[in-house]
Amino acid sequence: MTACTVPGPVSPAPSGASPGAGNGAGVGLDRAARRVLVANWRRHATVPAARLYPHQWSWDSAFVAIGLRHLSPVRAQRELESLFGAQWADGRIPHIVFDPAVPADAYFPGPSFWRSTGIPGAPAVPTSGIVQPPAHALAAWLTFRADPGAARARGFLPRLYPRLVAWHHYLTTRRDLTGSGLISIVHPWESGMDNSPAWDVPLSRVTPVPTAEFTRRDLDHAAAAERPTDTDYGRYVRLARDYRDAGYADSLRGHGFAVEDPLCNALLAAGEHALAAIAAEVGADPAPHRCAAARLTHDLTTSLYDGGTFFPRDAHTGALIRTYSIGGLLPLIVPGLPVAAELIATALSDRFRLAGACPVPSYDLTADDHDSGKYWRGPGWINTSWLLWYGLHLHGETAHADDLRRRLLDRVRRSGFREYFDPLTGTGHGTDDFSWTAALVLDMLRSPAPDLDQVA
Ligand code: 2M8
């Protein structure tokens, strides 16, 4: 690879389209999606779901902004601005920004667990200390594109750009735990796919905290059979507690769990393409971002790709974790990915049944431990299917993309704005009125094809 300078932190400085379905059902779905987003809006951001997730989540806000831009471009800008308002001095974007108006026991682990306000450089508003997949630069660019005039009038990108750069800089420096050029997640919650079977082996080395030491709140609002187990939670709590007690310092030795995740690295690479477009818009140099995108794409492909999919790598052992999950197909969102055709063949295979299953399953349909109703161990999700739809368009697979869009919209029309779905029967699972389901349905209704301008 050609050497290039990766940018360091710098000082901060209505579409009007009609619903794409073009019929009464599309109009009804559009209205229902808007209603969910309006109901879940809280002063300056959207909660993923009113009861189960009553605060602001990081990658949820990115997906929400992508939908919200059709409803109110300014509100979509504010969604991202409020998240980046909780950025830490080291550049990290916390995975949860807590709403101080919400009762302390509404969600576990809450502010008293994370104790962020005692950390030098953390914001005044309480947050968690871990992160989530970096979908934000892409979301910011798409939000800008919805109404460039309104965005320019508010100085949206000039204000957000340095914060996005600082966020990516945190990831590419502090989170390159192995020196491979790829970033590591240090908690399953950081993947966004919390209890994916992909994490079972690295997680098995973590000693669970006894259940008597914490009180789960998720089971007050969702069926236990569809959520992670108590043992999973004991391990999640152990990892988060250790990280907190180390002052949220990053080092391979300090983390009991460290994995180079294909989706996070792919979103970062796609995000660098978006940052190049944003840099050009704000009068900064796009070249370092193009260079970073090329380097990440190269490192991702040479390190994590094998035989038709990308596998996560356990940073402690160096071994690839050879499970087939949707995250292994999502590097398809990276422009110029050299193995796109191979990924699409895997998506069409019995493992994922792209041409029939809907939403696309989160985990291998042929695996013995596939569970079509349990959280990230098999059900299909709208956000990962949206990313696949985006990637299919990016690589010229418009027929598969159009077919997937049609079936996703139909699925939600029949089963509602659920959190996740059985990919074969379509039965809805998890919470209802889930924000990113509504936002991304709205996006696909309003934009029959994604806006690839300048990021492709
Ligand atoms: C789920 O994760 C949270 C922890 O972050 C939880 O289970 O309590 C995941 O589906 C994650 O991807 C999502 O961002 C979050 C809020 O929707 O819920």
Residues whose N, C-alpha, C, O or C-beta is under 5 A from the ligand:
A	BS01	2M8	P48 Y53 W57 D60 W189 G192 M193
